[in-house]
Amino acid sequence: MDVHDPLLSEYGGLSAQPSPVARMMAAFAADFRDDIDINLGVGYVNESTIPRASIERSLREVLADPRRYRAALNYGGPAGSRNLIESIRRFHLEHGIGGLTEDVFARNRMIIGPNGATSLLEGVAHVLRPGIVITTDPIYYIYCNFLERLGYEVCAVAEDQHGMDADRLEARLVELGDRRRDVRFLYIVTVNNPTCTVLSTCRRQRLVEIASRLSRESKRKIPLLFDKAYENLIHDPEVEKPRSGLLFDELGIVYEIGTLSKILAPALRIGYLIGPPGPLVAAMVQKTSDAGFSAPLVTQEMASYLLDHCVPQQIRAVNAGYREKAAATRQWIDASLGRFLSDCRGGSAGFYYYLSFAHVETHENSAFFRFLSRTTGDPKIDGRAVDRNPRVVYIPGQFCVHPRGELVDAGRRQLRLSYGFEELPRIRQAMELLRDAATYAEATC
Ligand SMILES: Cc1ncc(COP(=O)(O)O)c(C=O)c1O
């Protein structure tokens, strides 16, 4: 008698296969050669920005002060450490982040997620009822892929240089007709991943107005979720520091999710949500409890110490580093790839550039991709099987645009590259390899 595999939920069944990007990255990581291959694909922060000595000190200080940091090695409460919540609040107020005021904090509630911003995004998707999620195209593919596995329908609206195009959004809502009732929430990444386009204050205000109107029309609050993962990494002094969407919220629909991953260390896994008190936040607290009671209390207390003692210098140093890398990378992009490109976004915030080629295709089956993954079959390009030439991994645009959206065709000629993880000499070498790949692709088509 056959014994079958466990019966999975629909989500479980869809999750049993790795997502296309996870598959591609795993294939590359399996035989990655540290000093030879170049990884422009991962969203890792630059190792040298992580304040190791301060993190070490923070652990010592937390354990040495049990009156302030009570039972730091024990279980924590599901809403998050009071010390950490107070430190995040003060950090925003003292540094004028998003223009947030005491008043805004008084009308909203802050909670800490069990495992970074990602777990809060996951929580929102779990506690709301599946339906339509409106987001920006190009999309944050990791979250959108998860939303679709969970049964949501992603409706992606193209961005312009200020973020999601609000006129296009209005038009899309008209097209949805009665299905507007099925819109469950709007998900907006304020420094977009993959493009690093910064959502302007003006556009935020307009999105709050549109979501408020939609909520009134549906007679139900439709949350507008701003993901601020990269907002403390706006390193271009020319770019206006955006104001928080919470400032424009009269109806109680705006939620902001932030993280300490990019300014301190991803491994701390600290993410927070600020939004109006009510059933959504209450359900999120229970969700944190269900997922593991709380984020590890000791890391929450360490993060509180770090915010209180070393974050301003830390943010300045991190941003100075990314600024320098952004400028150098841009020069090499222009010099090596300028003649092939029709557009280049990013460079003011975060650590991605998003390139659009005029003709060269970048998807997994393209000559360009095969050149850089050394899978052309031509030993002159690939090198010998035991000693392959340097490979470069990037995220093809095909994964960054919504598969049923209006950017599908453009996505075949786009890519996201990160200047976060690799050091400058490797990035320079990678740009030369990208040029060689583009030249090869042109010659083979
Ligand atoms: C848009 C966006 N949101 C959230 C996250 C994840 O943040 P965390 O490390 O706090 O889970 C990332 C990570 O790269 C991201 O790009």
PDBQT file of the ligand as one rigid body, heavy atoms in Angstrom, charges set to zero:
ROOT
HETATM    1  C1  LIG A 501      11.555  46.154   0.821  1.00  0.00    +0.000 C 
HETATM    2  C2  LIG A 501      12.043  45.329   1.963  1.00  0.00    +0.000 A 
HETATM    3  N1  LIG A 501      11.276  45.162   3.042  1.00  0.00    +0.000 NA
HETATM    4  C3  LIG A 501      11.690  44.416   4.088  1.00  0.00    +0.000 A 
HETATM    5  C4  LIG A 501      12.924  43.809   4.084  1.00  0.00    +0.000 A 
HETATM    6  C5  LIG A 501      13.345  42.922   5.208  1.00  0.00    +0.000 C 
HETATM    7  O1  LIG A 501      13.701  43.554   6.392  1.00  0.00    +0.000 OA
HETATM    8  P1  LIG A 501      14.093  42.698   7.660  1.00  0.00    +0.000 P 
HETATM    9  O2  LIG A 501      15.546  42.366   7.571  1.00  0.00    +0.000 OA
HETATM   10  O3  LIG A 501      13.811  43.606   8.823  1.00  0.00    +0.000 OA
HETATM   11  O4  LIG A 501      13.239  41.473   7.702  1.00  0.00    +0.000 OA
HETATM   12  C6  LIG A 501      13.758  43.959   2.978  1.00  0.00    +0.000 A 
HETATM   13  C7  LIG A 501      15.071  43.284   2.952  1.00  0.00    +0.000 C 
HETATM   14  O5  LIG A 501      15.878  43.428   2.114  1.00  0.00    +0.000 OA
HETATM   15  C8  LIG A 501      13.300  44.730   1.895  1.00  0.00    +0.000 A 
HETATM   16  O6  LIG A 501      14.057  44.861   0.799  1.00  0.00    +0.000 OA
ENDROOT
TORSDOF 0
